[in-house]
Amino acid sequence: MKLGLISLTGLLAIGMVFTASAQQPEEGWSNLGGWKFEVRPNANDEKEIWIIPEANPAGAKKMTSTPGWGNMRMHISPDDKLIVLEDGGGSLGIDLRVFRAGASPTEYVEDENLKLADIVEAWAVKKAGAPDGSILGHRYVHAHGWSADGKKLLISISGREGELSIPGWFAIYDFATGALSFDLGELNR
């Protein structure tokens, strides 16, 4: 029975890795409806993310540009108030950028003061017992899912630098308080 459980666990873990690494579709709808996003190439071999109102497609607004190196995913909160853009790839690592709803339903502004991946990295490096100021040269931070109210996000981090290795740890970031939590049940409350 133990062997069966271990095999099943291994298969689930492999399935989760393949699911998590899938490329974001080039377009998708907001959770509450009313707008969609579209990923468009630009002249600099980058990608642009556009927010397009359903009622007036001509009123599309560019949200941001991004390198879009193959690991880009948009995570829209259930209430459409936050968008977390996961992007990066290869040896450059993966990062998270946070966009907050603006004045109009299709306006999202990057919160350049909230360095979500840096916050999670600092916690992981400290937990691993590395010296102060240590960083991961190869950092992979992923968003996995929102709480029902859209205020908390499940995040994982893995990475390495020299002897320092983070194998893949999970934390919950609370956008209301700015705190990290490790009680996964908080996502279900």
C-alpha positions, -999 to +999 in steps of 0.1 A: +000+000+000+028+024+008+044+018-026+010+026-043+007+058-023+042+069-031+036+062-069+004+081-068+020+110-050+048+111-076+024+111-105+004+139-089+036+159-084+046+153-120+012+163-132+013+195-112+047+204-126+035+200-162+003+219-155+022+248-138+047+252-166+021+255-194+022+287-213-005+313-207-031+315-235-028+346-257-061+359-244-086+354-217-116+369-198-117+387-165-134+367-137-163+391-134-166+397-171-167+430-189-132+428-203-106+405-216-068+406-219-049+400-251-011+393-255+003+410-286+039+410-300+056+443-304+084+456-326+111+449-299+104+411-298+086+416-265+050+412-257+024+437-247-007+429-226-038+448-235-070+451-216-100+452-239-135+462-228-162+439-240-186+467-248-161+489-266-131+469-281-118+502-296-112+514-260-084+489-255-056+500-231-021+487-230-014+474-194+023+467-198+051+453-219+070+422-209+098+401-223+073+371-224+101+345-226+078+315-225+068+314-189+043+342-188+010+337-169-016+362-158-033+356-124-064+377-121-079+379-086-116+367-082-128+402-077-107+416-107-089+441-084-054+426-087-034+410-115-002+392-108+019+388-139+043+359-137+071+361-162+107+352-170+124+320-180+155+300-185+185+309-162+170+343-156+144+330-133+108+338-129+094+370-112+060+383-101+047+418-109+016+432-092-010+454-110-039+471-091-072+482-106-072+518-115-100+544-120-117+526-149-126+489-152-099+484-178-071+503-161-044+484-142-014+502-127+018+483-117+025+486-080+063+491-084+068+493-046+055+458-041+083+434-049+065+402-042+092+378-054+118+397-034+097+394-002+092+356-007+129+352-016+141+370+016+119+347+037+132+315+020+168+325+022+164+334+059+146+301+065+174+282+048+199+297+072+219+316+046+239+347+057+221+381+056+221+396+021+222+363+003+202+360-029+192+333-053+210+337-086+183+314-102+150+323-086+117+308-097+086+323-080+052+311-091+016+321-082-007+291-078-041+304-067-062+330-050-083+329-019-121+333-027-120+370-016-090+378-038-069+391-009-045+362-005-023+344-031-005+310-028+031+314-040+060+290-043+097+296-046+126+275-056+161+284-066+198+281-060+230+300-057+262+281-049+256+259-019+223+276-012+193+257-025+156+262-020+138+230-032+103+244-036+085+260-006+050+275-004+037+306+014+006+327+013+009+364+007-019+386+022-023+418+001-043+434+029-016+431+055+016+425+035+023+394+056+034+360+046+016+330+062+022+293+060-012+281+070-025+268+037-060+266+052-062+304+050-070+301+013-102+282+022-116+305+048 
